[in-house]
């Protein structure tokens, strides 16, 4: 039987061990090789600040241990679609309004590990109408 590894206490180190499962995420901690299924992508918005000018989009994802918010930056917004499995190779975790949020930040990297099956569709879309087939999923009105 495989032995599960348990995150050890910090022992006075200034930077905690990076998390690679949602259940292990801690606010203000690094994230390394976290794999998630993207469940939803919200509309992008333009941010103008002294540190960053460009588009960002909120998203949410899950693994087998829980749910987490995701911040997508710039080109990441167009490269990820609902249902994709993505990996944050290096990033950070923060707490926003009591919920955990992960992002690549300035120096991290996000890659698509596997694409959602979109056979029979010309192009994947994050904007869909009720009842439209999206790959293997069909959206339905909650009162049907």
QUITA-V469859 format. One line per field, one symbol per residue. phi: phi as a letter, one per 40 degrees, with the letter a starting at -180 (. if undefined). psi: psi as a letter, one per 20 degrees, with the letter a starting at -180 (. if undefined). A space follows every 50 residues. Layout:
phi: ???
psi: ???
//
This chain:
phi: .ccccbccccfgccbccccbaccccbdfbcbbfcbbcccabcdcbcbbac cabicbacabaabcbibacbbbbfcccccbbdgccbbccaaabbbbfgbc bbacgcbcabbccacccbdgbcacbcbbcdgccbfccbcbcccc
psi: pqppqppqrhljqiprpqqjqhhiqqqkqqpplppqpphqprqqqpporh hpoaqqpqrqrqaiiaqqqppppdhhgiiprpiqpqpohpbrprpokiqp pqqhbhiappqogqqqokpjqgpqqioqqpippndiqpqqpij.
//
